[in-house]
Amino acid sequence: MAAGRNPDRPAGAVFHSDRGSQYTAKKTKQLVEKLGFQKSMSRPGTPSDNQPIESFWHTLEVSRVIVQYIELYYNSERLHSGINYAVPNVFFSLFSVHFS
């Protein structure tokens, strides 16, 4: 997936992983090298090596949940008292058609 999503990645791009069996397997090592990645692994017994990327993924997941809440509930279903208890997406679509 990393290679497919980033076809124009720089030479020697780093593929970092923990020491899970799927990442230490010979086939994975060969594929990573064939695709031109530089292999990087956390040190044995030091899960904190992965902390920065794990923190990033957590932040991304929390952000996604917030966006889903806003888009799928707050603006699409929740009635808002400031616009006569209408749903914002419906209200603003009517508003924009009326003044177009």
C-alpha positions in Angstrom: 0.0 0.0 0.0 2.8 2.4 0.8 4.3 1.9 -2.7 1.0 2.2 -4.5 -0.1 5.3 -2.7 3.3 7.0 -3.1 4.5 6.2 -6.6 6.7 9.4 -6.7 8.3 8.8 -3.3 11.9 9.8 -3.0 14.6 7.2 -3.4 15.5 5.5 -0.2 12.2 6.4 1.5 12.0 4.8 4.9 9.6 1.9 5.7 9.5 1.9 9.6 7.8 -0.9 11.5 7.8 -2.6 14.8 9.2 -6.1 15.2 5.9 -8.0 14.5 6.3 -11.3 12.7 4.7 -9.9 9.5 7.4 -7.3 9.3 10.4 -9.5 10.2 9.4 -12.2 7.6 11.9 -12.8 4.8 9.2 -12.1 2.1 8.4 -8.8 3.6 12.1 -7.8 3.7 12.6 -8.8 0.1 9.5 -6.8 -1.0 10.5 -3.7 0.9 14.0 -3.9 -0.7 12.6 -4.6 -4.2 10.3 -1.5 -3.9 13.3 0.7 -3.0 12.5 1.4 0.6 15.1 1.7 3.3 14.0 -0.7 6.1 13.8 0.6 9.7 12.6 -1.3 12.7 12.2 -0.4 16.4 14.8 -1.9 18.7 14.0 -5.1 20.5 12.2 -4.5 23.7 11.7 -0.8 23.1 8.1 -0.1 22.0 8.7 3.6 22.7 10.7 3.7 19.4 7.3 3.6 17.7 5.7 6.2 20.0 5.8 9.1 17.6 4.1 7.3 14.7 1.6 5.7 17.1 0.8 9.1 18.4 0.3 10.5 14.9 -2.1 7.6 14.0 -4.1 8.2 17.2 -4.4 11.9 16.4 -5.5 11.1 12.9 -8.1 8.7 14.2 -9.5 11.2 16.7 -9.7 13.9 14.0 -11.6 11.5 11.7 -14.1 10.7 14.5 -14.6 14.4 15.1 -15.2 15.2 11.4 -17.7 12.3 11.2 -19.6 13.6 14.2 -19.8 17.1 12.7 -20.7 15.9 9.2 -22.9 12.9 10.0 -24.7 14.2 13.1 -24.2 17.8 14.1 -24.8 19.3 10.6 -27.1 16.6 9.2 -29.5 15.6 12.0 -29.2 17.8 15.0 -31.8 20.6 15.3 -30.3 24.0 16.0 -32.2 26.6 17.9 -30.4 29.5 16.3 -31.9 28.6 12.9 -35.5 27.9 14.1 -34.8 24.3 15.1 -33.9 23.3 11.6 -31.1 21.0 10.5 -28.1 23.1 9.3 -27.5 21.2 6.0 -31.2 21.6 5.1 -31.5 25.2 6.3 -28.4 26.4 4.4 -29.3 24.5 1.2 -32.7 26.3 1.3 -31.1 29.5 2.1 -28.6 29.3 -0.7 -31.3 28.4 -3.3 -33.5 31.3 -2.1 -30.8 33.9 -2.6 -29.1 32.5 -5.7 
